[in-house]
């Protein structure tokens, strides 16, 4: 019988837990997810209802959060690139608001790194279709190294499943249409606790950033009350620290820090 490691801990107890894919979303705070330099050249737009968006200086790259408090996944994060400002969309990434914030942070950090590299070179991996030459193996090799299982199907997809069988990454390696090339989720495909999808032509480098974060052995910070109850017997508590009882939850309306120092996740 599995043992719940949180049984004797108070709801407001701070813990550091693994694996990341079962830890729950954590605080829904823009500063947790977006590393963009809003004090310099990136634009931030926020509504009183909690929706927010960030736009690159070239107006071709944008990312947004739309809260949906009454939905099971609490809202949606979206990243998209347009071929020209306000023009045709080149690719899109979406993630439920229930996705662990650390995965979203690492994904956006890699996005900013790619944007800066493209800006200071003649490369165009973010906006020109099929210009990101990162091999698919860079996405799933970290999973295999960490003991994830692998199944290839005859429909042109391959599935990578975590050792606890609750985390999953799907790759459509024989994609011939615009359906998602990469998808990551936990739980069951029909009722996932969170899901992130990468459209056809989304840079493979960004999918690799997500999987690298997914299997990272750096524990994530939560309070006991923030950890999904149905996953508790599958989580390991790395350490605990005392904290005063919280009375409110963080909301995605706080301005991100003015001087971020993003770094690659890989």
N, C-alpha and C positions, 0 to 999 in steps of 0.2 A: 504494500500500500504506500502511495506517495505521501510525503510529509510536507505540510504547508509551512515554509520557513518564516512566515509572518504571523503565526498563531499568537505568539506572546509579545508582539510589538504593538505599540499604541498607533492609532491612525495618523498622528502627526509626526511619527518617527521618520527621520530622514534615513534613506538606505541607498546603497550603490548596488545595482543589480545587473545580471547577465542571464540569458542572451538579450540583445537589444530588441529583437523583433517581437518579443513578448512583453516589453516593459510598459506599454501604453504610450500615449502621445507626450506626456509631460506638459509643462506650462505652455499655453498657446500665446506666445509672445513674439512679436516681430523680431526683437533683438536676439531671440534664440535661433531664428531661422535665417534672417537676411544679413549678410556681411557687407552690404553695399555702402560705398562712401557717399552718403547723402549730404555731407557737409561740403562736398566738392562738386561732382558733376552728375550724379544720379538723382532722379526725381522721385519723390515720395508723395503719394496721394492717399488720403484717408477720408472715410465718410463717418458721420456720427453713428451709423449702424454697425461699425466695426469692419467693414470691407476696406481693403487696402491694396495698393498696387505700386510697383516700382518699375521705373523705365530707364533704360540706358541712355547716355548722351546722344547716341545716334538715332534713337527712337525706333530701332529695329528689334530690340530685345525687351521683353517685359515679363513680369511675374506678378501674380496676384493672389490674394486670399479673400474668399467669400465665406463668411460664417453662416452656418445653418444650424442654430441651436436645437431645433426640434428634430433634426435628422439623426440617425444612428451614428453617422461618422462626423457630425458636427460641422461640416463644411468641406471646402475644396481649395487646394493649392493648385495653381496653374503656372507653368513656364512655357513661353512660346517665342518663336523668332519669325520675323517677317522678312521676305526677300528685299523689300524696300520699305521705308516708313509708311505705316498704315496700309501696306500692300498685301499681297498674297502670303498666307502663312506657310512657312517652310516646314515647321515641325512643332509638336506640342508634347509636353509632359504634364500629367495630372497626378495628384496624390490626395488621398483623403486627409482631412484634418486630424483624424485619429492615428495617422502615421507618426512613429516616434520622431520627436523634434530634432534629435541628433542626426538622423538620416537626412532630413530635409536641410539642415544646416550644412552638412558635408556636400550635399548635392548642389546647393546654391554657391558654396565656396568654390567648387570646381567650375561652376558656370562663370563666376567672376574671373577666375584664373584664365580660362579659355578666352574670355572677352578681352582681357588685357593682353594676352599673348597675340591674338589676332590683330589687335589695334597697333601693336608695335612690330608687326612683321607683315609679310605679303601673303600670309595664310588666311583662309576664310572658312574655318571649320564650323563656325556657328551658323552661318547664313547661306553658304553655297551648298546645294544638295550634294551628298555623297563625297564631301571633301574631308570628312573626318575618317582617317584610315586606320583607326584603332581596331585591332582584331577582336572578334567576339570572345576569344579565349581570355582576354584581359578582364572580361566581365565575370566569367564563371570559374576561372582557375582559383581565385580566392575561396570560392565555395567548396570546391573539391579538396583543397588543402585543409579546410576545417572539417572535413568529414561529411559534407553534404552528399546525399545520394544523387544518382543520375539515371534518368530514363529517357530513351529516344523513342519517338512515336512515328508511325508511318505517314502521319498527316503533315510532316515537316516541322514538328515542334519537338523540343526537348525540355524536360522538367528537372529541376534541381530542388531537392527537398532536404530540409535541415534534419540533423540527427533526432530531434524530438518530434519530427514529422508534422510540425505546426507552421514552419516557415517554408515558403516556396518561391522560386524564380522560374519563370517560363520564357523560353526563347523560341521565336518563330524563325528558324534559320532558312526556311524555304519560302519566305513571304513573297507573295505575288500581288498583293493588294495593299490597301492603306490601313489595315488593322494593326494593332500594336505589335511592334517587334519584340519588345521586352515588357515583362510585367513582374512585379514582386508583390507578395501579399502574405498574410498569416491567417491561420484558421482554415476554413474550407473555401474552395473557389466560389461556391454559391452564396456563402455568408461570411466573407472575410472580416476580420476586425479592422484591417486597413489594406489599402491597395494603392500601388503606384504603377502607372503605365507610361510607356514611351512609344510615341507614334513612329510610323515608318519615316526614316530619314533623321530622327533625333540622334544627335551625336552619341556614338557608342561610348565615348570617353565619359559621358555623364552617367550612363548606365553602370559603367565600371566604378565610378565614384560611389554610387549607391550601394553596390554589393560589397565594396571594400568597407564601407561604414557598417553595413549589415552584419558582417562577421567580425568586426573589430572586438578585441578583447578588453578594450577600455570600458569599464562599467559606466552606466548612466545613472544620474541622480534622480531619485523620486522620493515622495513620501509614501508611506504604506497605503494611504487612502487613494493614491493616484494609480496604484498598480492594479491592472485588471484582475478581478477576483477569480475568474475562470482559468487564469494562467499561473496562479501563484505556486501551485505544486510543481511547475515546470521551470521556475526561476530560481536562481541562486543568489543569495544575499552575500555580497563581497565584504561589506562593512556597514556599520550603522553609526549615526551621530545624533545627538539630541537637538531638537528644535522646538520652539514655542508653537503652540497650536495655531494653525492657520484658520482664518475665518472667511477668506475670500479666495477665489481662484484667479490666476493671471488671465488677462484678456489681451487680444492681439491689437492693442491700440497704442502701446508705448513706442515712442520713437527709438529706433535702433541707435547704437553708440555712434559717436561722430568720427571716431578714428579706429576702425577695425583693422585687424592685422590678419587677414585670411591666409590660410596655407593649404596646400593640397592634402587630400585624404589618402592619396596613394604614394 
